[in-house]
Amino acid sequence: MPDQKVQTYKEQMDAKRILQIRAILKELPQSCGDFLRSIAVTAGSFTRLAYAMDLRTFFNFLHAERVAFADKPVTLFTDEDLSRLTRNDITAYTEYLTYYLKDAEDDSVPNKVYVNHELSIKRKLCSIRSFYDYLFREQRIPANVTELVPLPKVHEKPIIRLSRDEMERILSLTQTGEQMTRSQQKYQKLTSRRDFAMLSLFLGTGIRVSECVGINLDDLDMENNAVLVTRKGGNQVVLYFPPEVADALGEYLEERKNIEALPGSEQALFLSLQRRRITQRAVQNLVKKYAAVAAPLKTRISPHKLRSTYATNLYQETGDIYLVADVLGHTSVDTTRKHYADMTDARRRMAAEHVHLPGDPEFRSSDG
């Protein structure tokens, strides 16, 4: 019997998400399945799963909170039922999203509280808009009433990133464990090389957390300081890392050789203490743990903030927005700008220092 092809990390995650989507669709009207299948070619499994979860929240709201939709199970909703949606229903849903409870399957467990802010509410409303737009384009409903309700305005938040000193401290912590609790130090000693290599890779390449956990041993080219990563959408690109990252990875690889990974994780570069491929959630918790000591005033440091830190440093060194966008894997330069908006402002301030008007002593000296 021929050996079965080993699934890549992306294939494993896609398969897991597809099963999650199918499970959710069993709770929803048939039209939701039609919609998600219509975007299967253009949207990845992560995006489709997010749509499915948003649709479930929406239909649970309609059935539980709106009298017009309470007379039949959600799974039996027809296109005619969906066409009865009103502007008031969408407005009520927008308010509902700010704070709601979800019943726990176990009666002994308290209901879970969900609080959404502007960005999350906007995303959930966009999901419903896309669904109704599909129904309208397919001529299954006479109008898309969701377009009548404006999306919430999202206020820009300051970009949080690490300073040079904080970068040094967070990397140092992975090696020393200083100022960490005894419990944290216990695990830090076991994962020191792995954590140092991982954080170095984040800060030295701007890699995404999903790309990081998906790296296999044979994706590394240590002779050329390069790593093959799978971007969003499945595209593969080669990223190059500086010598400091190569040194950190080299030390970890020596340790990794002596770890016998569990079945299914044999090729994974970064392993958990359970000898399985490390998860995105574990990496997020790892970054948060070290950042809490290295940068205590910055309470929301995450792998994505390390990515912003890298983007800022690269732009500061090169001033080349297109290079930053390319390395980060952004399809639009506008997406990249937010990573260093404050730096752009600083460069504009510098311009004022080089322009002199009559009355300024520097004006005559610069006249030549």
Helices and strands as residue ranges (DSSP letters): H 9-25, H 30-38, H 45-65, G 67-69, G 74-76, H 79-82, H 87-96, E 100-102, E 112-114, H 118-137, G 145-148, H 164-176, H 182-205, H 209-213, G 217-219, E 220-221, E 226-230, G 232-234, E 236-240, H 243-256, H 280-294, H 303-318, H 321-328, H 333-337, G 338-340, H 341-353, H 361-365
